[in-house]
Amino acid sequence: MGISDLIASFLQDSLKEAENGVLEVQRSDLAQRFNCVPSQINYVMSTRFSPERGYIVESRRGGNGYIRITRVQVDRQTLLMHVINTIGDSLDLASARAILGNLVQSGALEESLARALLVAVGDKSLGRVPREMRDSVRADLMKQVLILQV
């Protein structure tokens, strides 16, 4: 089990025990507890505790910085709209893959559609689009297909 898995497991267990489904932790305390750099904590937050997975994460950086994780249940339409709104004007392939994986895992998107969309926004499909424009085109394609699913 890797360090990211250990941190995620610890946070999920702590969240289960937390009052009202809200956990507040110090980033520096976590980094010290797991003997890692704070950026490792940030990585775990962004990959394991995303809205697509049913979490809202609030963060404050600095000396007294904290992370507040809230477990939420949202309907499929709300989740998809949140994802559409967070994509922005640019989306790299790795992020597209992660978003689609999270949507499948949460049950908001069928795996076959996610696979087809991943192929459609992949670099091979966008081969005729200049490299500097691919992430913009990828973001537009993802948003338009996801809008159809709402």
Secondary structure as UniProt FT lines:
FT   HELIX           3..17
FT   HELIX           19..21
FT   STRAND          22..26
FT   HELIX           27..33
FT   TURN            34..35
FT   HELIX           38..48
FT   HELIX           51..53
FT   STRAND          55..60
FT   TURN            63..64
FT   STRAND          66..71
FT   HELIX           76..87
FT   TURN            88..89
FT   HELIX           93..106
FT   HELIX           111..120
FT   TURN            123..128
FT   HELIX           131..149
//
